Amino acid sequence: MTTEHIATAFEFALRSTSDGIFIADADGVIQRVNPAAGVVLALNVEEIIGYTAREAFKDNPPLIRLFSERGNYTTEVQLPGARLALGMATTVENGDRIVLLQDITERRGLEARRESLINTMTHDLRNPLSAMNGFVELIARVDTLTEQQQRFLTRIEQTANKLYDSIGTLVDLAWIESGMPLEHRPLRLSELIEHTVIQLTPLAHRQGVTIAVSVQNPMPTIMGDPQRLQMVVHNLLRNAILYSKSDGSIVIHAWADANIAYCSVADQGIGINEHELDLVFDRLYRSSEADVLEKPGGGLGLTIARTIIQRHGGDITVSSIVHEGSTFTFTLPIVEHE
């Protein structure tokens, strides 16, 4: 492609995009503005060419800073009419500053409505189920209940717990897929594993399964969202328990090399067919095998786990042999060593 063709393609992209684009020289003087910028800022673009950002946008400090900062810079910018833009800027080799404004007003509105829906689900659905379980516990203390009545109460409690967990899973998936920001702080993978094992040990005992933990010492520090990463470990370990054979064992292993931390959960369960290995992380996917369908679950746990790990810059994989067991392994980038 010739230089002339490249220039023509650039000019076409500049004029056809819906994002506002500004080009300022090394002195901060605005040299080029595309038509979309005039729409985003509700102004005549010709009126700001030849002026610095401080002169053109004196009442909008965040917008001015996009032009004055060096290197890469991102911030939110208030627009006329109570709208909001995501501003991104970079400095190119010749010193010119390229600034992009993307109107995110509608996106933020959708995020707000999604968050409102999540809060409504949490309050209006979870709270009655919690109350139901409370009443079940009170009734269960009555000494005159027949064996059949006890079975009915147990069934009610199990169903309520299943609904409660399903609501929680849907809320978690909606929260994660909405792009809500994750917390990023130093944490120890060993502590997440320890807390999860404590939480799920009663379930393992009921299933007749033992859990062994092997953690490299010392383990490097990773950066991430503790609550979300613990959700990953919880989902993997809970699945391993539910799909294990009675008297089986589960091994959780954590280790690291110079750049990556690893965590694997290996069980001796029913295993996964080879043709299904690429499908298990898909939303709502469940195997058609009878011994899988009889287990609790809605096909979202592994989807959530994969989404969380990928948003942390890692990856998650699975290997399995039918009737021998499965091993799920996820990776996370190492930030610093303790």
N, C-alpha and C positions, 0 to 999 in steps of 0.2 A: 504494500500500500504506500503510495507516494505521500509526501508531506502535505500536498494540496488536498488529497483525499482525507487525510487525518484531520486537517483543519476544517474541512466541510462537515465531517462526521461530528466533530466537537461542537461546531456551531449549531448543528441540528439538535444534538442532545441538550445543549444549553437552552434552546428555544422551546423544546417540546416537553421538558420535565415540568412537573407540577411543584417542585421544590424551588424556593428562592435561592439564587446563586449570585454571589458578589465576588469580584476580583479587585483587590486593592494592591497598590505597589508597595515597595519596601518602606516608603515614607507614610504609609497608611492612607493614601489618597485613593478613593474609589475610582476605578478605571472602567469596569464592565459590570453591568447588572442585567440579568435576564428578565423577560416579561413576568414570569411567575413571582419574582421578588416584589414587583409592584402590587400584585394581587395579595400576597401574604401580608405586606406592610401597609396596604391601602394608601399608596402614594404614587406619584408620577416619577418613574425611575430616572427620567432625564434630569430631574431637579437635584439629584444627589451626586451625579457624576462630576468628578473634579473636586469634591469636598472630602474631608476626612470623616471618619465615623463619628468622632466627637462633635463635629460641626453638624453632621446630618441627623444624628440620633441623640441629641444632647439630653433628652428626657428618658433615655433607656440605657442605663449603665450596663446591664448584662449584654446587650447587643454591642455596645462600644467595646466591651472587654473581648468579645470574639475577634475583633480586628486588632486589638492592641497586644494580646498575648502572643508569644512565639511558640512554635511547635504545634502539637495537637491540643485542642481544647474543646470541651463540650459543656454546654450549660442550657438551661431552659430560659426562654425569652417570652415576656408578655407581649401580646399583639393587640392591636386595636379591636374593640368590640368584645373584650373579655375572652379572647382566644389565647392559645398557648402554642409555642413552637419549640421544637428541639433544635438548638443551634450547634453546629459542628464546624470547626475551622482547622486549617492546617497551613503551614508555611512551606512553599515549594523551593526548589534549589536556587532560583534567581531572586529569592526574597519576597516574591509576591505572596499575598495572603488570600486564600480561597475560603469563603464563608458560605455555608449552606444552612438554610432555614426550612424546616419541615413542620408543617402545621399538624400538631398532634391533639388538637382540641377534641375531635370526635373519638380518638383512641382513649383519651383520658376519661371521657364520658362513659364509654363502654366499660372501662376498668372500674369506674365508680359504681356502675349498675351491677357489674359482676360481683363486686365486693359486697354490695347491699344484698344481693341474692344469697351469697355465701353466709352472711350474718343471719339472714332470715332462716335459712335451712338449719343453721346451728341452733338457733333459739327455738324456732317453732316445731322442729322435728326431734332434736336430741332431748330437749327438756322433758317432753311428755314420756319419752322412753325411759329416761332416768327415773321419773316418778313411778312408772309402771314397775320397774325393778325394785324400787323401794317398797311398794305395796306387796310384791311377791315375797320379799324377805320377811315382812311382818306376818303375812299369812302363814308362811312356812314354819313360824315359831309355835303355831297352834298345835297342841299335842293330840287333838282328836281327829286329825286328818287321816283319811283312809289312804291305802297304798295307791289307789287309782288317782285320788286327788293330788297326792305328792307328785305323781308322774305328770299330771296336767300342769302343775306349777313349774316343774322343771322344763317342760316343753315351752311354756310361756316365756320363762326366763331366757332360754336358749334363742328363741325367735326374736325377742326384744334385743338381745345382745348382737345378734346377726344384723338386724336392721340398723342398730347404732353404729356398728363397724362399717356397714355399707355406706351410710350417710357420711361418716368420717372420711372414707376413701374417696367418695365423689367430691367432697369439699376440698380435700388435699389436692386432687388432680386438677380441679378448677383453679385453685390458688396457684399451683405450679405452672400450669399451661398459660395462665394469664400474663406471665412474664413478671410477676411481682418480684421485687428485689430479694435476693438471698442475703442473709447475714454472713459476713466474712470476718472470722476472728480465729486466732490460733487455737487448736484443739488437739487432743490426743485420741487417736483411733482406738487405743486400748481401753480408754474409759467408756467410749460409746459401746464397745463390745461387752464390757463388764456389766454395764447398766442393762443392756438388752438381755443378756443371759439371765440376770436376776429376775427380770420381768417375766421371761418365758419359761423359767424352770418349772413352775407348777404345771404348765401345759405339757411340758416334756415328761414329767412324772406320770401324768394321766395317760399319756400315749405309750408309756413304757420305753422311753428313749433317753439315752444319756448324751450329755454335751461335754465335749472336751475343747479347751481353748489353748492355742499355741501362739504366743505373740513374741516377735523379735524384741530383744532388750539390749539397748534402748531403741525405741521407735522415733523417727523424726517427727517434728511438728508439721501439721498440715493446716491450711486455711480453709474454713468452710462454715456452713450453717449447721451447728450441732444438732438442732431439732430435726432438720431434714435428713441429715446423714444418718442419724439414729433411726429414722423411719426406714431407710434403706436396709440397714442391718436387721431391723425388726422384721421387715417383710421377708427377707431371705431366710432368716432363722425360723420364723413361724411356718413358712412353706416347707422347709426341711423337716420340721417336726411333724406337720400334718401328713406329709407324703412318705414318712419313714415307716418301716415295718416295726412291729412291736419287738422290743429287745434290740433294736438297732442303735447305732451311734452316729453322732454328728460331730464333725471337727471344724472349728473355726480357726483359721490360720491368718495371721497378719505379719507382713514383712515388708521390707523396702530395699531399694537400691539407691543410687546416688540422686535420682531425679523423681522417682515414682514410688508411692506407697500402694501396697496390694492388700486386699482382704478377700479370702475365699471361704465359702460355706459349703462343706461337702457332706452329703448324707448317703445312707445305704437304703434308699427308698425304691419306689417303683420305676424310676427312671423316665426318660423322655425319648420318644421315637426320633430317629435321625431326621426325618422329613419335617418334624415339628420344631426343631431347634431354632430355626430362623423366625418362627412365628410366636414364640412364647412371650416376647416383649411387646407384641401388638396389643392395642387396646381391646379389651373384652374377649381376647382369645382364650379358649379353654379346650383342652384335648377332648376328643370324642370317646376316649377309652373309658370303660365303665368304672374302673377303680379310681379314675380321676374325677369323674362327674359326681361321685358320691361324697367327695370332699367339699368342705365349705370354701367359698371364694367366688369373686365376681369377675376375675380376669383383668383386674386393674393394678394389682400390687406390683407386678414386674414392670408395667408401663410407668408407674410412678417412680420406681427405683431407677429405671434407665434415664428418665427425664431429669431427676435430681443429679445423678452422677454426671450426665453430659453437661448440665449447667454449671457444674464445678470444674469442667475441663477434663473429665475423666472418661472412662469407658467401662462397660460391663459385658461379660461374655458367659457362655454356659457350655459345659461338656457333659455328656451323659451316656450311660449304657443301660438299656432296658433291663429291669429286674435287678440291677446292681447299684444304681444310684446316680446322683447328679452333683455337679460342682459348679456353683456360681462364683465368679470372680470379678471384683470391680477394682479399678485403679483410680488414684487421685494424685495430682501433681504435688510435689514437695516444695514448700516455700523456704523453710529454714530448718536447720537441725538444732536440737536442744543442746 
